[in-house]
């Protein structure tokens, strides 16, 4: 709750500083943003009614949007635009954090899921029926269409699923079908389509992700410093 109060105070400090600099937001930009928000409502009446629930008029709401846009624009101008992440920093981060770019072993699974609901006996019987059909050589996709309540699990990383499924899935060979696996919610039958070994994601593929991580780290520090300065100025002016 305190965070919310401080955020409102910070926004007001940023807004006052932006106004002192004489910054303005174009009326067309405010109108575009208003139209974007309006589109989320079925009609103008529903939009106005939603504002009234918040105790706001269209004029007041427009003003709020204008203030928000001014705050964002000023932060972009004063903080974001001054942040630069150079290629060497990206390479260094990649080399210093190898565990972040290690992709665990994965399996690609076809699956049949029969929910337990309130009748475990019925789920077990259905699971055994489905398994029997598969053992007779019936196509997995056909049996899944008939018995499964959920789509196939698809690509799953090691440790992502419940231990019973994890263990069974990683013991299967290609095209092998598991037995019935009992989980808390129901019965599973798995078929292994393929395995993907543990691998390290190459630097080239990780650049965008690292760029974002480093940018956010720098942004937090720079924003904090900038905000402290603005707060000090505002405090001096109040005194």
N, C-alpha and C positions, 0 to 999 in steps of 0.2 A: 504494500500500500504506500509506504514511504517513497519507494522507487517512483511510483506514479506521480506523487506530489512533486518530487524533485525534477522529474521529467517535464512537467508542466512549467515549473519555474525556469528550467534550462531553455525550453522552447521560447518562453517569453523574453529571456535575455538575448537569445539569438535573433528573435524577431525585432527587438528594439535596436540591436546593433545593425541589422540589415537595413532598417528604415533610416537610421542615422547616415548610412552610406548612400542613401537615396535610391536603393534598389527597388525595382518594380517588376511585377509579373504582367505580361501582356494579357489584355482582356480575352483575346481569342484562346490563349492557352488555358485560362480558367474555364472558359465556356466549353472547351473540348473535354476537360476533366469532368465537368458537371454532366455533360452529355454521356460520357462513358459510365458514370455512376447511375444516371437515369435509366440506361439500357438494361440494368440488372432488375428493373421493376417492370411489371406487366403494363402498368399505365401510370400516367402523371399523378392520378389520384392516389395510387398505392405508394408512390414516391413521397408525396406530400404527407400522407398519413403516417408513413414511417418516420418522417422528420418530426411530426407532431408528438409521436410517442416519446421521442428524445427531448421534447419541449423546445423545438427549434423551428424557425420559419425558413423558407427558401433563401431569403436574403441573408439571414444569419449563417446558414449552411454554406452559402457561396463565399462569405467572408472567411469562414473557417478554412475552406479549401484554399483560398488565396493565401492565408497565413501559413498553412502547411507547405504550400508550394514555395513560398518565399524562404521559409526555414530550410527546406531541402536544397533550394538553389544556392543559398548562401553557404551552406555546408559543402556543397559540391565545389563552389568557387574557392572557398578559403582552405578546405582540407583535402577533399578527394583529388582535385586537379593537381595538387602539389606532391602527390605520392607517386614514386616511381620504383618499380621492381626490376632490377637489371638481370640479364641472363645468368651471370655468375652466381647471384644469390639463389637462383632456382636450382642450378647444378649443385651448389653447396648443400642446400636443404635436402635434395634427393640423396646425396651421398651420406649425409649425417643421419638420415631417418630411414634406413633400408626396410625396417619392419613395416612401415606404412605402405610400402609398395609391393608387399608380398601377397600374392593372391592365393588363397588356400586351394587344396585339391577340390574338384567339383565333380558331380555326377549329373548326367542328363537322364531324367526318369520319366517313364510313362507310369501312370498309377491309376489304381481303382480305389475309391474310398466309399465305404458303406457305413453311414452314421449309426451309432449305437441307439440314440434317442432314449426311449424308455424301455426298449426291448432288446437286451443283449443277446438273447437266444435267437431271435429272428435275424439279427445282424450276423451272428456266427453262421447260421444256416445259409444265408444269402452268400456270405463270403466263401463257404465251402462249395456251394453251387458254382459260383464264378470260377473258382480254382479248378474244379472238375472240368469245366468247359475248356479252360486254357490248357490243361494237361492233355485233353483230347486233340489239341492242335487248333482250336478256334482262335481267330485273329484277336489280338489283345484290344485293338481299337473297337471292334464290334462288341466284345464283352464289356468294355468300359462304358460304351454307349448305353448298354442295357442295365448295368448294375451301379455305375459310379455316380455319386451325388456331387462330385467336384471335378473340375478340369485336372489334367495331369500336373504333377508337381514341377516338371521342367528341370531347369538347371539349379542345383542346390549345392551350396558350399559345405564343406566338412564342419560339423558342429552347429549347423543352422537349424536342423530339425530335432525333434525329440530323440533321445538316445536310441530307442528301439529302431526307429527308421534309419537313423544315422549309421548304426552298426550294420543293419541288413543291407542297406544301399551300397556301402563301400566294400562289402564282401562279394557282391554279385559280379559275374563275368558278363561280357557283352551279350545282349539278347537273352540273358538268363532271367527267369521269373522267380520271384521270392515265394515263400509260403505265406500264410496269413499272418499279418503282424497286428497284434492288438494294441491299440492306443486308448487313451482315456475317452476320446470322443467317438471312436469307432474302429473298424477294421480296414487295414490297408493291404493291397497286393501291389508289388512293384515290378517293373521290368526295366532293366538297364539298357539305355540306348547307346551310352558312351561315357568314357571317363576323361576328365581333363586334369592333368597333373598340377601340383603346386608350381607356381611360376612367379617371377618378379616382373612387374609391369615396367616396360622400358621408359627411360627418361622422356623420350619424345612424346609418348602417350600421356605422361603425367604432368607435362608443363602447365597446362591450363589449371589443373587442380592446385598445383604448388603456387602458381601465380596468385590464385584467389586466397589461399591460406596466408601467404606473405603480405598480400595487400591488406587483408583484414587485420593482421597483427600490427602493421604500420598505421593503419587507420585508427585503431583503438588508442595507440600511444599519442598520435598527432592530434586526434580529436580531444583527448583528455587535456593535453597541454593548452590547446586553443581555447577550450571551454573554461579552464582555470583562469586564463588571462581575461576572458570576457566577464567572468564572475567577479574577478578583482576590480575591473573597471566599473562594473555595475554597482559594486559595494561602495566604492569610493564616491560615485555620483550620488548614491542614496544618502551617504553620510554628509 
